[in-house]
């Protein structure tokens, strides 16, 4: 909801796809690439449900690390990695062509909106970021940007008793 609020205040409309739609889009992208013979390694398992959930998680992890399809494709040297790069690129192209964003890309847009406007959200007196157990790079950048703009920003972390205290 923070991403949505930042983008709304920046005047940037976004239509975020739901998780079920994200899986359907990925399934269609994998099916189409396999039918075209574009997947050198993953074609035999292209119709397996486990592949789609693994690819969805992998792409989300890449995006949380700020890795674009172009960046990943540069370093994809194995047949499996090249297939994943093709899928990621196809998925991202589909989103852009249809003017959709997923959760991670909405975060990228919010981060970029804050980068481009030092006054955006500076009128808040207080922001609370509650319930995080860790931050990805996009979230960390947004929290850092907001902390520099608002008089008070509190971050609460979820307590996990099995984690070591440092």
C-alpha positions in Angstrom: 0.0 0.0 0.0 3.0 2.3 0.5 4.0 1.9 -3.1 0.4 2.7 -4.2 0.3 5.8 -2.0 3.6 7.1 -3.3 2.6 6.6 -6.9 -0.8 8.2 -6.3 0.8 11.3 -4.8 3.3 11.4 -7.8 0.4 11.2 -10.2 1.6 7.9 -11.7 -1.3 5.5 -12.4 -0.5 1.8 -12.2 -2.6 -1.3 -12.6 -1.0 -4.0 -10.4 -1.7 -7.6 -11.5 -2.9 -10.0 -8.8 -0.8 -13.1 -8.0 -3.1 -15.5 -9.8 -2.9 -13.4 -13.0 0.9 -13.3 -12.6 1.0 -17.1 -12.7 -1.3 -17.2 -15.7 0.8 -14.8 -17.6 4.0 -16.7 -16.8 2.3 -20.0 -17.8 1.3 -18.5 -21.1 4.7 -17.1 -21.7 6.4 -20.4 -21.0 3.9 -22.3 -23.1 4.4 -19.9 -26.0 8.2 -20.0 -25.8 8.2 -23.8 -25.6 5.8 -24.1 -28.6 8.2 -21.8 -30.6 11.1 -24.0 -29.8 12.8 -21.1 -28.0 13.5 -22.9 -24.7 16.6 -25.1 -25.1 16.5 -26.6 -21.6 13.1 -26.2 -20.1 10.8 -27.4 -22.9 10.3 -31.0 -21.4 9.0 -29.5 -18.2 7.2 -26.4 -19.6 3.8 -27.8 -18.7 4.6 -28.8 -15.2 3.0 -26.6 -12.5 6.1 -26.7 -10.3 8.1 -24.9 -13.0 5.7 -21.9 -13.1 5.9 -21.4 -9.3 9.7 -21.8 -9.3 10.0 -19.3 -12.2 7.6 -16.9 -10.5 9.7 -17.0 -7.3 12.9 -16.6 -9.3 11.7 -13.6 -11.2 10.4 -12.0 -8.0 13.8 -12.6 -6.4 15.6 -11.0 -9.3 13.3 -8.0 -9.2 13.7 -7.6 -5.5 17.4 -7.4 -6.1 16.9 -4.8 -8.8 17.9 -7.1 -11.6 16.2 -6.2 -14.9 15.6 -8.8 -17.7 18.4 -7.1 -19.7 20.9 -7.4 -16.8 20.1 -11.0 -16.2 20.3 -11.9 -19.9 23.8 -10.5 -20.0 25.0 -13.0 -17.5 22.9 -16.0 -18.5 25.4 -18.4 -19.9 23.9 -21.9 -19.3 21.0 -23.2 -21.4 18.8 -23.1 -18.2 19.8 -19.5 -17.4 19.2 -18.5 -21.0 15.7 -20.0 -20.9 15.0 -18.2 -17.7 16.2 -14.9 -19.2 13.9 -15.5 -22.2 10.9 -16.2 -19.9 11.7 -13.1 -17.7 12.0 -10.9 -20.8 8.8 -12.2 -22.3 6.9 -11.8 -19.0 8.2 -8.2 -18.6 7.4 -7.3 -22.2 3.9 -8.6 -21.7 3.4 -6.5 -18.6 4.7 -3.3 -20.4 2.7 -4.0 -23.5 -0.5 -4.2 -21.4 0.5 -1.4 -19.0 0.5 -3.7 -16.0 3.0 -3.9 -13.1 3.6 -6.6 -10.6 4.3 -5.9 -6.9 8.0 -5.6 -7.4 7.8 -3.3 -10.4 5.4 -1.1 -8.5 8.1 -0.8 -5.9 10.6 0.2 -8.6 8.3 2.9 -9.9 7.7 4.2 -6.4 11.5 4.3 -5.7 12.1 6.1 -9.1 9.3 8.6 -8.3 11.0 9.5 -5.0 14.3 9.8 -6.8 12.9 12.2 -9.3 11.0 14.4 -6.9 12.7 15.4 -3.6 9.5 17.0 -2.3 7.3 13.9 -2.8 6.0 12.7 0.5 8.1 15.4 2.3 4.9 16.8 3.8 4.3 13.8 6.0 5.0 14.4 9.7 5.4 10.7 10.6 5.7 7.4 8.7 5.5 4.0 10.4 6.8 0.9 8.5 5.5 -2.0 10.5 6.0 -5.8 10.4 9.0 -6.3 8.3 11.2 -9.3 8.9 13.7 -8.2 6.2 14.0 -5.6 3.5 14.7 -6.1 -0.2 16.8 -3.5 -1.9 13.8 -1.6 -3.3 12.1 -1.4 0.1 15.4 -0.3 1.7 15.9 2.4 -0.8 12.4 3.7 -0.3 12.7 3.7 3.5 16.0 5.5 3.2 14.5 8.1 0.9 11.6 8.7 3.2 13.8 8.8 6.3 15.6 11.8 4.7 12.3 13.6 4.1 10.1 13.2 7.1 10.8 14.3 10.7 10.0 10.9 12.1 10.1 7.4 10.6 9.7 4.4 12.7 10.5 0.9 11.5 9.3 -2.1 13.5 10.8 -5.5 12.7 8.9 -8.8 13.2 10.3 -10.7 16.2 11.7 -14.1 15.3 12.9 -16.0 18.4 15.0 -18.5 16.4 17.1 -15.7 14.9 20.4 -14.8 16.5 20.6 -11.2 17.9 23.5 -9.3 16.4 
